[in-house]
Amino acid sequence: MYNLSSPSRFLTPVPLGGGAYVALSESRRAGRGFSLSFIADGTDVALVGIPAAEPEAVLTAIRTAIPGAILTRIAILEWDDRLIDILNAYADVAPGATVVADHRVAVAVFADIPQRIFAIASENDTVAMPSGRVIGFLPSPFVFSPSALMAYDLASHTLFTNRLFEIAWDQPVPASLEEAIPAMVEYHRMYAPSSEFLRPVLTAVDKLDVAVAVTRTGMVFRHDEIRRLIARLSATEFFHAHRAAGKPSDVRSFSHKALATQVLFKLASVYGDAAVLETFDDSDIRPAQQTFEVAGEDDYRIWQRLFDVVYAKRGPAWLGVAEPLVDKLVTMYGVTRPSVYGSVVLAAERKATQVDQEKKELEDRVKQLEARLSETLDRLTRDPLSGTYNELFLRQYVAGFSERREEEFDPVLLYVGLDDVARLNRRYSKDAGDEAIKNLGYLLDRIRRPDDLVFRRGGPVYVVAIERGGLPAAQETLRRIREGTRDAEAFIEPLTVSAAVVRLAETSRDVILDRLAEKLLSIGDMRIRFALDGGPSAYVDENVRIESAKTARVLVVDDDPTALSLLAGLLKADNYEVVAAADGAAGLSAWKAKGFDFVVCERNVPKLDGFSLRQEVYAGPGSGPRLFVLLTYSKTRETVIRANLSEIDFVLEKPIAYEELAGLFRRNIRKAGPCR
């Protein structure tokens, strides 16, 4: 697998989607080569599996696709005797990389390599890239080594299968999936100990939402193909590989020692290698490490003795784990069923074990239901973009302050907003702006104290609820946030934040219980809008006089001077910042110069009508307005249908009732949060 002396080079990496790549080696055999697989997150790269090539060649290939790439993660998918040497070689080209490996591999190498190492002990273990992108790992024991892993990139839904779905190295690339399946089945029968080890791995893969799977030699399978492969391999029954029985599964002769090895593999997959080997420490059966081969004469006494020792040392639970495999071996080979399974004492103990197991299953079901309830509550209270608590939970949380007024309780709501997100949207894309907002949420969650809470308020604004320490604690938190924002590598460019604070002590004790949250949040919303308007890095508290914090920016386009002047005046009186334009072209110019939260446009304005203006403001880089409202003197069915097709938010018939338009704006701001 690993080869320090190999000068191999790679073809140009092929994108699999979502930042996942695979590159094939230039050297070929039977039309096939080995592959290089990696995940790119900006310039941060995770190498998934180590190809048979020098580290310099690997990094050169990666940088043909990702200029300036930095190797930050190295995922080891299986053990190799040369692994320590190769990791030391990688330390020269990627000194800051973290090695990720099965916990047994991690224990074996950590003292001999300079890199940090992260051990994978279960299928719930994940590793994050510097930006927070998550890579999951699936232990796949004995497919085809005890410490084998597969990697799953949650962002691109790409599964790096290692040897799963592979075919023999010396076979040519199949022309079709139908041609690949027989070769794949034969390969798995040859190298996996039995279908008992293969099937749980396939089940784990089936639970994932896999869009693409890539093997260690670079074979790529898409979603529908993966489903067919799982079904076909799951239906394959075999109980001996070359490491055990040494014959194809349709040959009925057998070795008692080889079948005993199969049982030991099964027990090791559940209880671990060390526990299995320890079971036989003081017995006349001595399985070999790694291979579990049993020494001595090959006769039925070894087979029977194996189960006697397991029962004496580990009890009926271990026998229960092995029993399904034993039944299949008895059926397929005619080997004698171990006598311990017929014991009356065992039957009683197994009954007790079954009761315990049923109790455990019931407890597990209760835990699953509790987990589902917790997940449902999370969905109801968490913001989907950032994972922080949402506005609904914020209102409930703040409303609870009133019950604690009699205590020495001085909570502070610290509002934090990214400055000039609209510029990010226009310069890069709306996705870039959303990513910056999301990364700010991650930063706040990392910086906050354990008993502080972070909420998403809407737009680029978060609220950090600080119950202890009052205003000094809020100001210290803000200092750390600004340092973190300035120094964080997760942002597309250096960014700043503006902030505002509001304290419970600012509100009168006479405020009605159910109005307290609305009062505090309205003060905070007004202050953060004022801070963002006056930014960058502005700070507003109760000592700052706010003369005219604008509610939102509105572009009004109408060729009727009277209607244009009247609507603009009403909006300004309602504290909106308004720009008026007499035709569509002027409106588009104003949009490109500044960007607006809301656009109100007459359908038939000259130069660029309302439908065309809507198309243009959404066609450029960045995001469009929160709402686009079309005004028309003739709100016909055809007009409404065309507006729906153009994704216009609302159609209002002229002469409009101003209160209807103002209500649309207020509801949007209340639901989505402050506009800047």
C-alpha positions in Angstrom: 0.0 0.0 0.0 2.7 2.5 1.1 5.9 2.9 -0.9 8.4 5.5 0.0 10.7 4.8 -3.0 7.9 5.0 -5.6 8.4 7.9 -8.0 4.8 7.6 -9.2 3.0 10.6 -10.5 -0.7 11.3 -10.9 -3.1 12.4 -13.6 -5.0 15.6 -13.0 -7.4 15.2 -10.0 -11.0 14.7 -11.0 -13.7 16.6 -8.9 -16.4 14.3 -7.5 -18.4 17.2 -6.3 -18.5 19.4 -3.2 -14.7 19.5 -2.8 -14.0 15.8 -3.0 -11.4 14.7 -5.6 -9.8 11.5 -6.9 -6.6 11.2 -9.1 -5.3 8.1 -10.8 -1.7 7.2 -11.0 0.1 7.4 -14.3 1.5 3.9 -13.9 -1.1 1.3 -14.9 -1.5 -2.5 -14.8 -4.3 -4.2 -16.7 -5.6 -0.7 -17.4 -5.8 0.2 -13.7 -3.7 2.2 -11.3 -3.8 3.2 -7.7 -5.5 6.4 -6.7 -5.1 9.5 -4.6 -8.3 10.7 -2.8 -8.7 14.0 -0.9 -11.1 16.5 0.3 -10.5 20.2 -0.3 -12.0 22.9 2.0 -10.6 26.1 0.6 -6.9 25.5 0.6 -7.1 23.1 3.6 -6.9 19.5 2.4 -7.6 16.2 4.0 -5.7 13.2 2.4 -8.0 10.2 2.6 -5.8 7.1 2.6 -2.2 7.1 1.7 -1.3 6.2 -1.9 1.8 4.3 -3.0 3.8 7.5 -3.9 6.2 9.9 -2.4 4.6 12.6 -0.3 6.0 15.3 -2.6 4.3 13.7 -5.6 1.0 13.5 -3.7 1.2 17.2 -2.7 2.1 18.2 -6.2 -0.9 16.4 -7.6 -3.2 18.0 -5.1 -1.9 21.5 -5.9 -2.7 21.0 -9.6 -6.3 21.2 -8.5 -6.0 23.4 -5.4 -3.2 26.0 -5.8 -1.6 26.7 -2.5 -3.1 23.6 -0.9 -2.1 22.9 2.7 -2.3 19.3 4.0 -4.1 19.6 7.4 -5.5 16.1 7.9 -4.1 12.6 6.9 -6.6 9.8 7.3 -5.2 6.3 7.6 -7.7 3.7 6.4 -5.7 0.6 7.3 -2.6 -0.6 9.0 0.6 -1.3 7.0 4.1 -2.3 8.4 5.7 0.7 6.7 3.2 3.2 8.1 5.5 4.8 10.7 8.1 5.5 8.0 5.7 7.0 5.6 4.1 9.3 8.3 7.6 10.5 9.2 8.1 11.3 5.5 4.8 13.2 5.4 6.0 15.3 8.4 8.5 17.0 6.2 6.0 18.2 3.6 3.0 18.7 6.0 4.4 19.4 9.4 1.1 20.8 10.8 -1.1 17.9 9.6 -3.1 15.8 12.1 -3.1 12.1 11.6 -6.5 10.3 11.9 -6.5 6.5 12.4 -8.3 3.6 14.0 -7.6 3.6 17.8 -5.5 0.4 17.5 -3.3 2.0 14.8 -3.1 5.2 16.8 -1.7 3.3 19.8 0.8 1.5 17.6 2.3 4.7 16.0 1.8 7.7 18.3 5.2 7.3 20.1 7.1 7.1 16.8 5.7 10.0 14.7 5.9 13.7 15.3 2.3 14.6 14.2 -0.7 15.0 16.4 -3.0 12.0 16.1 -6.7 11.6 16.5 -8.0 8.1 17.3 -11.3 6.7 15.9 -13.0 4.3 18.3 -16.5 4.2 17.0 -18.8 5.1 14.1 -19.8 8.3 16.0 -16.3 9.8 15.9 -15.8 12.6 13.5 -13.0 15.0 12.6 -13.4 18.7 11.7 -11.5 20.7 9.1 -10.2 24.1 10.3 -13.3 25.8 8.9 -15.6 23.3 10.8 -16.3 21.0 7.8 -17.0 17.5 9.2 -15.6 14.2 8.1 -17.1 11.0 9.6 -15.4 7.6 9.9 -16.9 4.2 9.8 -14.9 1.3 11.3 -15.0 -1.6 8.9 -13.2 -4.4 10.8 -11.9 -7.2 8.7 -12.9 -5.5 5.4 -10.2 -6.5 5.0 -8.0 -5.8 8.1 -8.8 -5.6 11.8 -8.3 -1.8 11.9 -9.8 -0.8 8.6 -11.8 2.4 8.2 -13.9 4.2 5.7 -14.3 8.0 5.5 -17.5 9.9 4.8 -17.5 13.6 3.9 -20.7 15.0 5.2 -20.6 18.2 3.0 -20.3 16.4 -0.4 -21.9 13.0 0.7 -18.8 11.2 -0.6 -17.8 7.9 0.8 -14.2 6.8 0.6 -14.6 3.0 0.8 -11.0 1.8 1.1 -11.4 -1.8 -0.1 -15.2 -2.1 0.0 -16.7 -2.4 -3.6 -13.2 -3.1 -4.9 -12.1 -5.8 -7.4 -8.8 -7.7 -7.7 -5.9 -5.4 -8.6 -4.9 -7.4 -11.7 -8.3 -7.3 -13.3 -9.1 -4.7 -15.9 -11.7 -1.9 -15.3 -15.1 -3.4 -15.9 -17.1 -2.0 -18.8 -20.4 -2.0 -16.8 -21.8 -2.5 -13.4 -23.1 -5.9 -14.4 -19.6 -6.9 -15.3 -18.1 -5.5 -12.1 -20.5 -7.3 -9.7 -19.2 -10.9 -10.2 -15.6 -9.7 -9.9 -16.5 -7.7 -6.8 -18.2 -10.6 -5.1 -15.2 -12.9 -5.8 -12.8 -10.3 -4.4 -14.8 -10.0 -1.2 -15.1 -13.7 -0.8 -11.4 -14.0 -1.2 -10.3 -11.4 1.4 -13.1 -10.9 3.9 -13.2 -13.6 6.7 -16.9 -14.2 6.1 -20.2 -12.5 5.2 -20.8 -12.1 8.9 -18.1 -9.3 8.9 -19.1 -7.8 5.5 -22.8 -7.4 6.1 -22.7 -5.0 9.1 -20.4 -2.7 7.1 -22.8 -2.7 4.2 -25.7 -2.0 6.6 -23.8 1.0 8.0 -23.1 2.3 4.5 -26.8 1.8 3.6 -27.8 4.2 6.4 -25.8 7.0 4.9 -26.9 9.4 2.3 -24.1 8.6 -0.1 -24.0 10.4 -3.4 -20.6 9.1 -4.6 -18.4 6.2 -3.5 -14.7 5.9 -4.5 -12.5 2.9 -3.8 -8.8 2.8 -3.1 -8.0 2.1 -6.8 -10.2 5.0 -7.9 -13.3 3.1 -9.0 -16.3 5.6 -8.7 -19.9 4.6 -8.1 -22.9 6.8 -8.0 -26.0 6.6 -5.7 -28.1 4.1 -7.6 -25.1 1.9 -8.3 -24.2 1.9 -4.7 -27.6 0.7 -3.7 -27.3 -2.2 -6.2 -23.9 -3.1 -4.9 -25.1 -3.2 -1.3 -28.0 -5.4 -2.2 -25.9 -7.8 -4.2 -23.1 -8.1 -1.6 -25.5 -8.4 1.3 -27.1 -11.4 -0.4 -23.7 -13.2 -0.7 -23.1 -15.9 1.9 -19.6 -17.2 2.6 -17.9 -18.3 5.8 -14.2 -18.7 5.0 -11.6 -16.6 3.3 -8.0 -17.4 2.4 -7.1 -16.2 6.0 -9.3 -19.0 7.4 -10.7 -22.0 5.5 -8.7 -21.2 2.4 -11.3 -22.5 -0.1 -14.2 -21.1 -2.1 -17.6 -21.2 -0.3 -19.0 -23.9 -2.5 -16.5 -26.5 -1.3 -17.9 -28.5 1.6 -14.7 -29.9 3.1 -13.4 -28.0 6.1 -10.9 -27.6 8.8 -12.0 -27.5 12.4 -9.2 -25.0 13.2 -10.2 -22.8 10.3 -13.8 -22.7 11.4 -12.7 -22.0 15.0 -10.8 -19.0 13.6 -14.0 -17.7 12.0 -15.7 -17.8 15.4 -12.8 -16.0 17.0 -13.0 -13.3 14.3 -16.7 -12.9 15.1 -16.1 -12.5 18.8 -13.3 -10.1 18.2 -15.6 -7.9 16.1 -17.9 -7.5 19.1 -15.6 -7.6 22.1 -12.2 -6.7 20.6 -9.0 -8.6 19.9 -7.5 -8.1 23.4 -10.5 -9.6 25.2 -10.6 -12.6 22.9 -6.9 -13.3 23.3 -7.1 -12.8 27.1 -9.9 -15.4 27.2 -7.5 -18.2 26.2 -4.5 -17.0 28.3 -4.6 -20.0 30.7 -6.0 -22.6 28.3 -4.6 -25.2 26.0 -5.9 -23.2 23.0 -3.6 -20.4 22.0 -4.9 -18.2 19.0 -2.2 -16.3 17.2 -2.4 -12.5 17.4 -3.8 -10.7 14.3 -4.7 -13.9 12.4 -6.4 -15.9 15.3 -5.0 -19.1 13.8 -5.3 -22.0 16.3 -2.3 -24.2 16.8 -2.4 -28.0 17.4 -3.9 -31.0 15.8 -6.9 -30.3 13.5 -9.7 -32.4 15.0 -13.1 -32.0 16.6 -11.7 -31.7 20.1 -10.3 -28.2 19.3 -13.7 -27.2 18.0 -15.5 -28.4 21.2 -12.8 -27.2 23.6 -13.0 -23.7 22.1 -16.6 -23.3 23.2 -16.0 -24.9 26.6 -13.3 -22.2 27.3 -15.5 -19.4 26.1 -18.4 -20.5 28.3 -16.2 -21.0 31.4 -14.4 -17.6 31.0 -17.1 -15.4 29.4 -20.4 -17.0 30.0 -23.6 -17.4 27.8 -23.5 -13.9 26.4 -20.4 -14.7 24.3 -21.9 -17.9 23.2 -25.0 -16.1 22.1 -22.9 -13.7 20.0 -21.3 -16.7 18.2 -24.4 -18.8 17.9 -25.8 -17.5 14.5 -22.5 -18.1 12.9 -22.2 -21.5 14.5 -25.6 -22.5 13.1 -24.6 -21.5 9.6 -21.3 -23.4 9.8 -23.1 -26.5 11.1 -25.6 -26.2 8.2 -23.0 -25.6 5.5 -20.3 -28.0 6.6 -21.9 -30.6 8.8 -19.6 -29.8 11.6 -20.8 -31.1 15.0 -22.7 -28.5 17.0 -20.7 -27.7 20.2 -22.1 -29.7 23.1 -22.1 -26.7 25.4 -25.1 -25.3 23.5 -27.2 -28.3 24.7 -26.4 -27.8 28.4 -29.4 -27.5 30.7 -27.5 -25.1 32.9 -26.6 -23.0 29.8 -30.3 -23.0 28.7 -31.3 -21.5 32.1 -28.5 -19.0 32.0 -29.4 -18.1 28.4 -33.0 -17.5 29.5 -31.8 -15.1 32.2 -29.5 -13.5 29.6 -32.4 -13.2 27.2 -34.4 -11.4 29.9 -31.5 -9.0 30.5 -31.2 -8.5 26.8 -34.9 -7.7 26.4 -34.6 -5.3 29.3 -31.5 -3.6 27.7 -33.4 -3.4 24.3 -36.3 -1.7 26.1 -33.9 0.7 27.7 -32.3 1.3 24.3 -35.7 2.0 22.8 -36.4 4.5 25.6 -33.1 6.2 24.9 -33.8 6.3 21.2 -37.2 7.9 21.9 -35.6 10.4 24.2 -32.9 11.2 21.5 -35.6 11.7 18.9 -37.5 14.0 21.3 -34.3 15.9 21.9 -33.7 16.1 18.1 -37.2 17.4 17.5 -36.7 20.1 20.2 -33.4 21.0 18.6 -35.1 21.5 15.3 -37.7 23.7 16.9 -35.2 25.9 18.8 -32.1 25.9 16.6 -31.3 28.1 13.6 -30.7 25.9 10.5 -27.9 28.0 9.1 -25.7 28.3 12.2 -26.9 25.7 14.7 -27.3 28.4 17.4 -30.6 28.9 19.2 -33.3 30.7 17.1 -35.5 33.7 17.7 -38.4 31.6 19.1 -36.2 30.3 21.9 -34.7 33.8 22.4 -38.1 35.3 23.1 -39.0 32.6 25.6 -35.6 32.9 27.3 -35.8 36.7 27.7 -39.4 36.5 28.9 -38.1 34.4 31.8 -36.1 37.3 33.1 -39.2 38.8 34.7 -39.5 35.9 37.1 -36.0 36.7 38.5 -36.3 40.5 39.0 -36.3 40.1 42.8 -32.8 38.4 42.7 -29.6 40.2 42.2 -29.9 39.6 38.6 -28.5 41.9 35.9 -28.5 40.0 32.6 -27.1 41.7 29.4 -28.0 41.0 25.8 -25.0 41.5 23.7 -25.9 42.1 20.0 -23.2 41.3 17.5 -23.5 41.9 13.8 -21.1 41.4 10.8 -20.4 44.8 9.2 -21.4 45.3 5.5 -22.6 41.8 4.6 -24.4 43.3 1.6 -20.9 44.1 0.2 -19.8 40.5 0.7 -22.9 39.3 -1.2 -22.2 41.7 -4.1 -18.5 41.1 -4.3 -18.5 37.3 -4.0 -22.0 35.7 -3.7 -24.9 35.2 -1.3 -23.4 31.8 -0.4 -20.2 33.6 0.7 -22.2 36.0 2.8 -24.2 33.1 4.4 -20.9 31.3 5.1 -19.5 34.3 6.8 -22.6 34.6 9.0 -22.4 30.9 9.8 -18.8 31.1 10.7 -19.5 34.0 13.0 -22.0 31.8 14.8 -19.3 29.1 15.2 -16.9 31.7 16.6 -19.4 33.0 19.1 -20.2 29.5 20.3 -16.5 28.8 20.8 -15.8 32.1 22.6 -18.8 32.3 24.9 -18.5 31.3 28.6 -20.1 27.9 29.5 -23.2 29.4 31.0 -23.8 32.1 28.3 -26.1 31.3 25.4 -25.9 32.3 21.7 -29.0 33.1 19.6 -29.4 33.9 15.9 -31.4 37.1 15.7 -31.7 37.2 11.9 -29.7 38.6 9.0 -26.0 39.0 10.1 -27.0 39.5 13.8 -26.5 37.3 16.8 -27.4 37.8 20.5 -25.1 36.6 23.3 -27.1 36.3 26.5 -24.9 37.0 29.5 -26.4 36.4 32.9 -23.4 36.9 35.1 -20.9 39.8 35.3 -23.1 42.5 33.8 -21.7 45.0 31.4 -18.0 44.4 32.1 -18.5 40.7 31.2 -20.3 41.7 28.0 -17.5 44.1 27.0 -14.8 41.5 27.7 -16.8 39.0 25.5 -17.0 41.6 22.8 -13.2 42.2 22.9 -12.6 38.5 22.4 -15.1 38.3 19.6 -13.5 41.2 17.8 -10.0 39.6 18.2 -11.4 36.2 17.0 -13.1 37.8 14.0 -10.0 39.7 13.0 -7.7 36.6 13.3 -10.0 33.8 12.2 -9.0 32.0 9.0 -12.5 30.8 8.3 -13.6 34.1 6.8 -13.2 34.9 3.2 -11.5 38.2 4.1 -10.7 40.1 7.3 -14.1 41.2 8.7 -15.3 43.5 11.5 -18.3 43.4 13.8 -20.5 46.1 15.3 -22.2 45.6 18.6 -24.9 46.9 20.9 -26.0 46.0 24.5 -29.2 46.2 26.3 -29.6 45.4 30.1 -32.7 44.2 32.0 -32.1 47.1 34.4 -33.0 49.6 31.6 -36.6 48.4 31.7 -39.2 49.5 34.2 -40.4 47.0 36.7 -43.9 48.0 35.6 -43.5 46.4 32.2 -46.2 43.7 31.7 -44.8 40.2 32.0 -45.6 39.1 28.4 -44.2 42.4 27.0 -40.8 42.3 28.6 -39.2 40.2 25.8 -40.7 42.5 23.1 -39.4 45.6 25.0 -35.9 44.4 25.5 -35.6 43.0 21.9 -37.0 46.1 20.3 -34.4 48.2 22.2 -31.6 45.8 21.1 -32.8 45.7 17.5 -32.8 49.5 17.3 -29.3 49.8 18.7 -27.7 47.2 16.5 -29.3 48.7 13.4 -27.9 52.1 14.5 -24.5 50.4 15.1 -24.4 48.7 11.7 -25.4 51.9 10.0 -22.6 53.7 11.7 -20.0 50.9 11.5 -17.6 49.4 11.0 -16.8 48.3 14.6 -19.4 50.6 16.1 -20.7 50.1 19.7 -24.0 51.3 21.0 -25.3 51.2 24.6 -27.7 53.2 26.7 -25.4 56.1 26.7 -25.4 56.6 23.0 -28.1 59.0 21.7 -30.0 57.5 18.8 -31.6 60.2 16.7 -32.5 58.3 13.5 -31.8 54.6 13.3 -33.4 53.7 10.0 -35.6 50.7 9.9 -34.6 49.5 6.5 -33.5 50.8 3.0 -36.3 50.9 0.4 -36.1 51.5 -3.4 -39.3 53.0 -4.8 -39.6 53.1 -8.7 -42.6 54.8 -10.3 -43.0 57.1 -13.3 -46.0 58.9 -11.7 -44.3 61.9 -9.8 -47.3 62.3 -7.4 -47.5 58.6 -6.4 -43.7 58.4 -6.1 -43.5 61.4 -3.9 -46.4 60.4 -1.7 -45.2 56.8 -1.1 -41.6 58.0 -0.5 -42.8 60.5 2.1 -44.9 58.0 4.0 -42.0 55.6 4.1 -39.6 58.3 5.4 -42.1 59.3 8.0 -42.1 55.6 9.1 -38.3 55.8 9.6 -37.3 54.1 6.4 -34.3 55.2 4.3 -35.8 55.8 0.8 -34.3 56.2 -2.7 -36.8 57.2 -5.4 -36.4 56.5 -9.1 -38.6 57.6 -12.0 -37.8 54.7 -14.4 -36.5 51.1 -14.3 -33.0 52.0 -15.6 -32.5 54.6 -12.8 -33.8 52.1 -10.3 -31.3 49.5 -11.5 -28.5 52.0 -11.2 -29.5 52.9 -7.7 -29.6 49.2 -6.8 -26.2 48.5 -8.1 -24.7 51.5 -6.2 -26.1 50.5 -2.8 -28.4 47.5 -2.6 -31.8 47.7 -0.7 -33.8 45.6 1.8 -37.1 46.2 -0.1 -37.9 47.2 -3.6 -41.3 48.6 -4.6 -41.8 49.0 -8.4 -44.7 50.0 -10.6 -45.3 47.4 -13.3 -45.2 49.7 -16.4 -42.3 52.1 -15.6 -40.3 53.1 -18.8 -36.9 51.8 -19.9 -37.1 48.7 -17.7 -40.5 47.5 -16.5 -41.2 45.9 -13.1 -40.7 42.3 -14.3 -37.4 43.1 -16.0 -36.1 45.1 -13.0 -36.9 42.1 -10.8 -34.9 39.8 -13.1 -31.9 42.2 -13.2 -31.6 42.8 -9.4 -31.4 39.1 -8.8 -29.2 38.3 -11.8 -26.1 40.1 -10.5 -23.6 38.9 -7.9 -24.8 38.8 -4.3 -28.4 38.5 -2.9 -31.5 40.3 -4.0 -33.8 42.3 -1.7 -35.7 40.7 1.1 -39.0 41.6 -0.7 -39.8 42.7 -4.2 -43.3 44.3 -4.4 -45.0 45.0 -7.8 -47.6 47.7 -8.0 -50.2 47.7 -10.8 -53.5 49.4 -11.7 -54.7 46.1 -13.1 -54.2 43.1 -10.8 -55.5 40.5 -13.3 -55.1 36.7 -13.1 -52.5 36.9 -15.9 -50.5 39.5 -14.0 -50.5 37.4 -10.8 -49.4 34.2 -12.8 -46.6 36.1 -14.5 -45.5 37.6 -11.1 -45.4 34.1 -9.6 -43.3 32.8 -12.5 -40.9 35.7 -12.0 -40.8 35.0 -8.2 -42.1 38.4 -7.3 -43.1 38.3 -3.6 -46.3 40.5 -3.6 -48.5 42.2 -6.2 -50.5 45.2 -4.8 -53.2 47.0 -6.8 -53.0 50.7 -7.1 -54.1 52.9 -5.4 -52.5 51.0 -2.6 -53.4 51.1 1.1 -50.1 52.2 2.7 -50.8 50.2 5.8 -50.8 47.0 3.7 -47.4 47.7 2.4 -46.0 48.8 5.7 -47.4 45.6 7.3 -45.5 43.5 4.8 -42.3 45.2 5.7 -42.9 45.0 9.5 -43.8 41.3 9.4 -40.6 40.5 7.4 -38.4 42.4 9.8 -40.1 40.8 12.8 -39.6 37.3 11.4 -36.2 37.7 9.7 -34.6 40.1 12.2 -32.8 43.5 11.7 -32.1 44.4 8.1 -28.4 45.2 8.6 
